[in-house]
Amino acid sequence: MSIRPQRPAPATPAPGRLPITDLPEMKTRRQPIVMVTAYDAPGGRLADQAGADLVLVGDSAAMTVLGHESTVPATMEEMLILTRAVTRGASRPLVIADMPFGSFQISDEDAVENAIRFVKEAGADAVKLEGAGAMLSRVRAIVDAGIPVMGHLGLTPQSATMLGGFKAQGRSAEKALRLYDDARALEAAGCFSLVLEAVPAPVAARITRDLSIPTIGIGAGPDCDGQVLVWHDILGLFDGRAARFVKRYAEIGDAIRSALAEFAADVREHRFPEEQHTYAMPEDELEVFLSRTAASVSRDRG
Ligand code: KIV
């Protein structure tokens, strides 16, 4: 098993890392951008080996990894640990750390301080934050500090309560127009790309056409510049009801369950471990050991 050294900060991008400036070029070339979430070092490594361009350490970790009912409880300390693990595993993809609820809402200063922690302490290349409006000044402040920011509009899970639940956004002309204006404002504030979650495909298509930064869709139709799905959804590791936009590419949960059940049955039926799983020792050493332990037992018994 090899663990890579901590990745340098984005000011000194590692050789082989996808330059962030390639993303608008990919948009121009209409070359789809692939983003996937990951939450640990093997996940980062597998996403890299599979050719992902971007790896998002999503605050979806609160639900997929930490067992919460929503993304809101994710803390900075938890997100830092997960991001650090992912950056140890992923070399070529840009690693984007999701700023958890409470880490950027209070002030520009807080937002910059927490974004810097992701870069300095966890090796992230960029951060993502949800929303527009008051968050535009957070984006500007973080970008001014030299850290790339990915925006996130549409269904923004951190404010799901305000949005009336986990449901599609921008389904009236007025709401779609608000999304469109917010998207343009985030671009103007300096975002290098924008996640569009659960918005009607034609709305996402229009936003994508009119922005020069790439859009990354999740439930936003085929015309976004890239697509993202959550690790556990792609791999069939999430037991809850899947959103409409999820496509499962594997049933790893089933594979894990049956492997664990087989292990349990082997243990209970004395089929594991076998000879090949055990360590031997020289015969003469074993004889000494056995005779000394036998002697000490008989001494104790009087
Ligand atoms: O937290 C997350 O995984 C996300 C993606 C769904 C974009 O924000």
Boltz pocket constraint, residues with backbone or C-beta under 6 A from the ligand:
constraints:
  - pocket:
      binder: B
      contacts: [[A, 37], [A, 56], [A, 57], [A, 58], [A, 59], [A, 60], [A, 61], [A, 98], [A, 152], [A, 195], [A, 197], [A, 218], [A, 228], [A, 230]]
      max_distance: 6.0
